[in-house]
Amino acid sequence: MFEARSINVEHKDLIHDVAYDFYGLRLATCSSDQFVKVWDQDDQGNWHQTACWKAHTGSVWKVTWAHPEFGQVLATCSFDRTAAVWEEIVGEGSVPGERGMRHWVRRTNLVDSRTSVTDIKFAPKHLGLLLATCSADSVVRVYEAPDVMNLSQWTLQHEISCKLPFSCLSWNPSLSRLHPPMLAVGSDDSNASSGGKVFIFEYSENTRRWNKPETLPNVTEAVHDLAFAPNLGRSFHLLAVATKDVRIYTLKPLQDSSSMQSGLSRFDIQLSAQCDDHLCTVWRVCWNITGTLLASSGDDGCVRLWKSTSYSQTNYLHNWKCVSVLKGDGTQAQNESASTALATPVGVMASATQSTASPRVIDEMSSPSPQQPPPASKWQAPVIKGRFQKMTWLGSDPPPPPMEKSKPFKKDLDFIVV
Amino acid sequence: MNGVKLEVQWSPVHVDKFITWGTEIFLYEIIPQKDALSTSITVSDTTAANLLASNSSHHYVKCVDIYPQAEPDLLLAIGQANGKVVLTTFGPTTFDSRGLPGKELTPRHARQCNAIAWNPFDTNLIVAGLDKYRAEHSILVWDVFKCSHHVIETKGSSFTSSSQQQSSSVSELARPVYELGMSEIVNSLAWFNFQPRSIIVGMNNKHLRMIDLRDTSRTVCSTPTKAVYGLAVDPHNDCQLASYYENQISIWDTRNFEKPVLTVTQGKPVTKVLWCPTRHSLLGSLVRDSCGVYLHDIRHTIMSNDEVEPSVLERCIQPCASSNITSFSWHPSNENRMLTISLTGTIKDYVVFERITLNSSPNSAILWSYGRRSLRYVTDKDSYITPEDISVKIKRRALNGYGLKAEFSENGDISEDVVLKRVWKWLTVSQSLSEDSNSSRGPICKYPGVRHVLRMDGNFQNGAASLKSELNTIPWADLCNGNGSMAKIYKSEDRDKAVLLCGWKVDREPNALTSFLSQLESEGSFSRAAAIAVFNLKLRLAVSILNRGAAAQEKTASITSNLNIVAMAVSGFSDDKSSMWRELCLTSRSQLVDPYLRAMFAFLTADDDNFDNVLNENGVAVEDRVAFACMFLSDAKLNEYIHQLMMNLIAEGDLAGILLTGNSNDSVLLLQSYLEATGDIQSVCVIAIRMFPSEVIEGTTVQMWITSYCMLLDSWHLWNQRAQFDILLSMCTASEKPPQQVFISCNFCGKSISAQMQGHSKGRGSYVRLGASSQKLKMSSCPHCRKPLPRCAICLVNMGTPSGLQNNNNTNSSGRGGCNNKLAEFSSWFTWCQSCRHGGHAAHMAHWFREHSECPVTACTCRCLSLDAASKVPSILSHQV
């Protein structure tokens, strides 16, 4: 057992995003209180706030660091319909011998969106200083700073419109020149009938445009977050999606030129894992640096860690398993339901072009009718008095094993009746 | 259920009590789960509820409100279907003395009571909203204390009067303080929290009306709307109201009352809205037939031109997934805590978790937000997962210099991994083999795989043709029956080499096998040694190994398989195809746990040269299986087997396959597959650059591995390891050394001084360079034009000299001791700021910038340090100086 350490950030409202810099030694947080804070780690591993400023006039949704090659640069996006690029500079005119005061200045304000800007991410370094934003008016915008020394000049290079309001985006971090620049964008539209919610955009060097997006099959629930795993030399890409459950997709680029021409799927997309341990909405997902460990947070107030346990090369499927559950307050969840809750690897799914495979029934618990207690579960038999029933949940962690018989009736309670 | 809607409500004054009501009213107390009695009902993971009391004396309960004054007991006001408002308690309470319980406040005409509310300030006031009755008021405000005396009086006199008279007298006596809303319907109402005598009323299904009781003659303001149900006043902000109508929730601002500031449309009819008392502008809502509670976080954002635009962030929470929720109630003081009750009567004590955002650092820490004020994180030191992730392993191995050691086996030891150890060991074997066997054909192959040695790495079809081996029949040495038991063994030079490559030291010298086997024995792998002995037809040796193994096992008391009995069985070997021994062995073989013992018996009982049971025994190490195949399979079969095995190993990403693939292109596939299975980019990189010829290293695949690994090292700040890796890389590739990127040119003649320095040292040989300090002094001037070089900004000595602080003699002696052929100590190297071009000796600069951020040159305000992104890095210099 261990207890997580804590940092007292003192935001006045919900914290929407935390971001580590490239080295993991600086931290930026943003919040609904419209402030952005920057934290630095000292040699002992303690975090100290080194900057705090009001960045926007609305909730700041996301904050992200640029590669240090471009300087100490942050980008933020907000409900106030803008996105901003910030640079840390050292103030002028201080007394010699004293360490110059660092502070953050707004280098640019990107005001193209007509609605809330929901996510912002810097492109992988080798593509240059590129910035992608997505907004609730279903537009993905890609900006470029042509001169990396001049952060106040950004040109809107591409504007890709779609039909659904976007909530999150992720660049494919692959360093390989074989993989064209790629973006995954998710929508939090909750209407299942409006189709797929995750779009994959790929940049074509030949046409110098972003290709028509592909949608991931069977993601029709609202998507709250998605993240490409660091590629690290893999021949395929891993994409984690936070929706009603945690999903991990593998995208294997098809080298076949015929499929490229015919406009069919450019990837062999397979669902590698679908884990509903959070029982409810999953909010965020993030990969570790090697793309071997996935962390997710959900409405159950827990952080869950997922790791691949076995691997089959024939279809590039890892078998993902929950290896640790951390409660929100930092204690480890007592019951190691982790070990039993195996993420069901969904077998072979058709590639994106022929998405016929039906999604697994997600929630074992939602099906029983409200009139009767779910049969054969951990529910204690009802204590009936009048028309008032009480049910007792005996298990400490939800999914009820289908085996257990219902407990015998308890003797009636002695009620004090006035 | 059965038409009775179950409701739940926290007590506004008790932190641990709540009531539920349907047909009866129940009072519960929340207790920690660990104190739960058998009769308690569990309401969450940590809490249980005890039923304290129930009250079933009231029927047709339409609405209930709890007396908001802090008292030890609860006083309820119940609005009934006949319009009566009844005050009641659970059992005897302190209210009895005040005569409150049992008091009935009755309107003149019976009609349904739609809403009831205690005034939050003047807690003696209670307002009831009733249905319409002609020429009657429907908003009645009572003062429960003022009429108390009369009620008791009437009760006393009720013995004589009839019950009819009594009720009429009560209604007469308990007169409302205010009567409003003549001939109108009250749909819902609420008190304002900060304007103590004001109420907001939803009336007649068509308008909301704000009324100040101090001046009842006029309405303060009113607005036409259909959203008249479930009025709720924001506990933090009196100006903010919420109400609903069918699918719509309307949010109102009383300062701008004409139209709702915000309308939220839900998918189903709304049944309840409640403001969260612990957070600003958080509204909970419930819709019909749903198992979730919706949370609406209402935000007012100031847009660029000072317009305020409210927006709403929505969330749906599902406290209990199994049944529809009929009501919920926020906890009055605990943050984000609520109770829900479902159709089936299930009560849930639920804490709404704030959205957790999280991220992971390159250093394997995981950080997430907890609530509004704090972040929590775990680092790799917490070992939050076991076994540890590959990223942690890679970092540790990198710190230990994994892959950089010249000795292959040392790298294996650093890896602390069985598979990797075996690979590095094999590399050692392969290297030594290729060194001492002067391959007669083709270019020298540094790390040949078995397939290369057996000349199978060309076309698969022609592969068999290139391998020519002779068939030898060798008698079983230790069988003395002499009835011609023979084993068929294939021999060729290539096969011998392949067997050697597998690590079997056989046939070279007579004693090689025995020493190899005894080495295995000393490692404790008796069964493997015995199996290899049997494969080499040394039955007697195998039996003695097994016996020794049995003895060793007795000592350590590990009973995996009884080696004594196995030895006995082996010694009874007979070649007779129909012997009872053979039959028995075949049947009992499958019961052996040890794969080597299984393989051994499979070999002994094999007929018609069918060794599939040995070859496909996955527990046997790949090298043993391959060596075995090289001895006993015919050319064609061997080719097929090796090819098949290689394909399988590549598919599994099993690094043992490197034995077969060697440094061929198949190895790239194998490493790629291993990488995809494990994510171990580091091993893949270091093995690749140690093993592959330079043209493979320069291929796209390997180059991508290398860039990925370098990025990892960069983000961990492992600059030294990164530099060493780059050095190793440039040694392993045939390509030109990376060109010099920095030149120092003379300020006067513009010629490079460093090129001259290098040429200088080459001309004089390596001895001169270190010794003569006079030589160094001369370097303080440009070798071309003899003009002095720039001075160090700190010590003002011309560059190119050892700095004044340094003792020359010491430098030289230490320089001689270590075998470095540097031009100068690192600390006296040239360094300069890329921006202002000022600089000096590296050590001096490092020293200066430890305390300063500005350029040391007077009048230069360049903030050199802050321009350096890596300035926070603990400098390498500081360790050396």
Interface residues (C-beta under 8 A of the other chain):
Chain A: F2 A4 R5 S6 I7 N8 V9 E10 H11 K12 D13 L14 I15 H16 D17 V18 A19 Y20 F22 Y23 G24 L25 L27 T29 S31 S32 D40 D43 G45 T57 G58 S59 P68 E69 G71 Q72 F79 D80 R81 I89 V90 E92 P96 G97 R99 G100 R102 S116 L175 S176 R177 L178 P230 N231 L232 G233 R234 S235 F236 L279 C280 T281 W283 R284 C286 W287 N288 I289 T290 G291 T292 L293 A295 S296 S297 G298 D299 D300 G301 V303 L305 K307 Y311 Q313 T314 Y316 V323 S324 L326 G328 D329 G330 Q332 D363 M365 S366 P368 P370 Q371 Q372 P373 P374 W379 P382 V383 G386 R387 F388 Q389 K390 M391 T392 W393 L394 S396 D397 P398 K410 L413 F415 I416 V417 V418
Chain B: M1 N2 V4 L6 T20 G22 T23 E24 F26 S38 T39 I41 T42 V43 D45 L51 L52 A53 S54 N55 S56 S57 T88 T89 F90 G91 C291 R299 T301 I302 M303 S304 S311 R315 C316 I317 Q318 C320 A321 S322 S323 N324 S342 L343 T344 G345 T346 I347 V351 F353 E354 R355 I356 T357 L358 N359 S360 S361 P362 N363 S364 A365 I366 L367 W368 S369 Y370 G371 R372 R373 S374 L375 R376 Y377 V378 T379 D382 S383 Y384 I385 T386 D389 I390 S391 I394 I650 A651 E652 G653 Q672 S673 L675 E676 A677 T678 G679 I681 V684 T700 T701 M704 W705 T707 S708 M711 L712 D714 S715 W716 H717 E851 H852 S853 E854 T861 R863 S866 A869 A870 K872 P874
